[in-house]
Amino acid sequence: MKSYRFEELSPEGLEELCRRNPVADPERMETCRTIFDDVSRLGDEAVGKYTRRFDGVALPDHRVSLQEFSSAAEGISDLAVKALKRAAQNIQTFHAAQQVFEGPVKVEPGVRCWRENRAIDSVGLYVPGGNAVLPSTVLMLGIPARLAGCREICLCVPPRKDGRISAEVLVAAQITGISKVFKIGGAQAIAALALGTETVPKVDKIVGPGNRWVQTAKLLAVLEGVAIDMVAGPTEVLVVADDSASPELIASDLISQAEHGGDSRAILVSTSKEILEEVSQKVESQVQDLPRRDFAVEALAGSFFIQVPSMEEAFEFANRYAPEHLILHLEGPEKWVEKVQSAGSVFLGPWSPEVAGDYASGTNHTLPTSGLARAFSGVSLDTFVKKITFQELTQNGLRELAPTLETLAALEGLEGHGRAVRARLKQRDN
């Protein structure tokens, strides 16, 4: 891992360290446009063509059958089912607490305004298949969608070479109550959800992580009038540590993120030169027997350490980087919480590993990456609802507000607006 001193970095150098773009590739964009065009014209036929090309499997039907669902539990241990159910319960508990009712606001006499939530009617969930089996992502997306009350929930997962989806993913789908599951991955899955095919329903919003092909396709989905959660890049973690931190634990946190894939990033920011040096040694030691060592080594080669003069600079950089995951290996981490301005999810102290948020603490692990945490939030109940505003004015309320309405309408040159107010006032006078 590279190492830097904060005070020796120019503004341009800092900007370069923070720069990452998950979809800046014109050639990939053009290929995704072709996929969208083909799916628009040919539907399931095009989906099948690209599944054969990219996933290496020919499927007579992309839908997961009832037989596949019913036999899924046979391919997973009781211990795994128990773990998924406990994780699901915690995720449900945390997200259910987000069902907040907003009461009416009396803006002024005779003017009442309020907001109400309505579930997005149909949503498409995407769960990657690539390098790992991810039943936890099914829970993270499916549970808030169900709590929100979405009428139709479709799930797309890339098929394996044997044409099936892992039993763990199907069991997770059953736990969340999702029955429409399709063996489709990549850009063709996003195109199918955005455009609809003979078997895949067209949805109103697409939610979920994925590789650069998936994220590029999600951008194209927006052009088709379909909403998305966000455009997310490779996963990342940033650790802020003082001299009270355990090098052993920091190293394990960095490696747990790096093993996701070669384009993952694991960053350590510390005031202590000794901590940085010890963590470097621990990382080198811990990665040796890691089953996914090759992924981790590649990711760590693109990651870095930064030594900072004080915690002020540590949080200045952390907020500028806006990481997906931020771990505070600090003495009394609670006192630093208010310094955090931009992060997807934050983990306080040595007993709060990022792994807890990945699986079962209850928070959502589908989070903004690539600096998007400066403006985006992670998936939540709000991801699956629309917030509709309502207003009700009485006759007297409108009369009192009318001069302001008419003045602003005249200011903007919209005579029809002013007339809509005056017409009501005349009716009352009559």
Secondary structure, DSSP 8 states (H G I E B T S, - for coil): -EEEEGGG--HHHHHHHH---SS--HHHHHHHHHHHHHHHHHTHHHHHHHHHHHH----S--B--HHHHHHHGGGS-HHHHHHHHHHHHHHHHHHHTT------EEEETTEEEEEEEEE-SEEEEE---SSS--HHHHHHHHHHHHHHT-SEEEEE----TTS---HHHHHHHHHHT--EEE---HHHHHHHHHH--SSS---SEEE----HHHHHHHHHHHHTT-EES----S-EEEEEE-TTS-HHHHHHHHHHHHTT-TT-EEEEEES-HHHHHHHHHHHHHHTTT-TTHHHHHHHHHT-EEEE-SSHHHHHHHHHHH--SEEEEE-SSGGGGGGG--S-SEEEESTT--HHHHHHTSSS------TTGGGT-----GGGGEEEEEEEEE-HHHHHHHHHHHHHHHHHTT-HHHHHHHHHHHHHHH-
